[in-house]
Amino acid sequence: MKKNILFLCLLMTLTACQKRGIPLFRGDYSFKTSGSVTLDEIVPEGETNEPAFYTVGLPNEIGQLEISALGNEKDSLLVVMNTMGGEVIVTHAFCEDNEIFLKDFTKNTLLFTSDSITLKNEVRVHASGQMYEDHTLILNMTYDGEAKTNDRNFTIHGDNIRLAATRND
């Protein structure tokens, strides 16, 4: 009986030491993103031609990610993404246990290229994710936006975009 109580106390102590919330996410990371989006042509009213659509692989991006506590709020974070050779994105986030939810942000330098179309535009990004084993953060991202090229308009949507970040020790 004493062994069972001792084991239970030890188990409770170990689980109480697991990081949660801000301490779990705070730190510097290296990241890589990949995924694809769909471009759907918006056909002007009155035209009868069939709208074109493309599925375009996003260029893989690498960079640094920094997550810091923000002010006195117990679950508020500042997230800074610095893409190599690209833009810096700053947004806020909040966390619950081992999950993080980023405030929607705009990505200004998303470049799409396929055989017949090249677009450079901005998209709105929605992102949330989880921490694994205290050092691997996986964000699931959704991109939405519009683009115009050669008098053609497109909607942009992608919901299979991943950011994998590994904590820098």
N, C-alpha and C positions, 0 to 999 in steps of 0.2 A: 504494500500500500504506500509506504514512504517513497519507494522508487517511482511509482506512478505519479505522485504529487510532485516530486523533484523533477521528473521529466516534463510534466505539464508546466511547471514554473520556468524551466529552461526554454521550452518552446515559446511561451508567451514573451519572454525577454527577447529572444531572437526576432520574433515578428514585430515587436515594438520598435526595434532598431532600424527597420527598413525605412528608407527615405520615401517621403510622399510629398506631393505639392511642390512648392517653390524649391526646396533644397534638392529635390530629385532632378529638376530641369536646369537649374542654374549652372552655367559653364560655357566653355568654348568647344566648338565642334568643327569638323570638316564634313562637307556634305557633297552629294551628287544627286542630280535629279534626272528623271527620264519619264517618258510617256508619249502619248499621242493625243491629237485633237481632231475633230471633224469640222470641216469648213463646208457650210451649206450656202449655196448662192441664193440671194434674195432676188426673185424675179419681179421687176416693176409691174405694177398693176396695168393690165391691158395687154401685156406681152404673152405670147402663147408658147414660147420655147421652154423646153424641159430644164429645170434648174440643175446646175452641176453641183456635185459634192465630191469632196476629197477627204481622205484620212491621211494625216500628215504626222510623221514621227517628229517629236520635238528634238532639237539639238540637246545632247547631254550637257548639263552644266555642272561645274564644280565650284566650290568656294568655301568660305568660312561663315559660321553661324555663331552668334553670341546671344545667350539668354541671361538676362539680369533681372533681379528683383526691382520692382518699380514702386517707390514710395512706401507708404504705410499700409496699403491694402494687403491683406494676408495672402491673396491668390493672384495678384497682378504682376505681370511680367513685361519686360521690354525685349523684343526680338529684333536683332539686326542681322540681315543676310547680305553678305558681300560676295557677289558672283565674280569669279575671276574673269577679267576683261570685260566686265559688264557693270550693271547698276548696283547700287546699294538700296536695300529695302528696309524700312523701319516700320514696325507695327507693334501693337500691344497684344497680349495674350492673357488667358487665365488658365488655371489648372485645377483638376480634381483628381486626387490620388495619383495614378500613373498616366493620366490623359492630359493633353494640352489642346487648347482651342484658340487659334489665332484670329484676331479681328481681321475681317476681309480687307485686302489691300490691292493696289494696282501694280501690275508689272508692265513697265513701259517699253521694254526692248525685246519683246517676243518676236522672233523672226521665223517665218514659215517659208519653206521652199519646197516645191515639187517640180515635176517636169514642165508644167505649163503655168505655174503661178508663183510669185514671190510677194510676200506681204510682211511689212514691218509695222506693228501696231501695239496697242496696249490691251491688256485683258484684266478683268477682275478675278481675283484669286480667293478662294475659300479653302482653308486648311485646318485640319485637326489630326492628332496622332497620339501615339503611345510610346512610352519608354520601355525598353526591354533590357533586363539585366543591368540596370543603372548606367549603361553607357551607349546604347544604340537607340536613337530616336527615329521613328518612321512616321513621316507626315503623309497623309492622303490628301491630295489637292484636287480642286475642281477649277477649271479655267472657263470663263465666259466673256464674250466680247463681240465686237463687230469690226470689219475691215473693209476697205475699199481699194480697188486697183483696176486700172483700165476701164473705168466706168462700170465696174461690176461690184456689187456689195455682197458681203458674206457674213453669216453669223459664225461664231467660233464657240465650240463647246468641247471640253475634255474632262472626263471624270476618272480617268485611269492614270493619274500622274502621281509619282512617288518621289519623295525626298528622303534619302537615307543619310542620316548624320551619325557620326561616331565621335564620342567625346575625346578631346585631345587631353592626354594626361600630362 
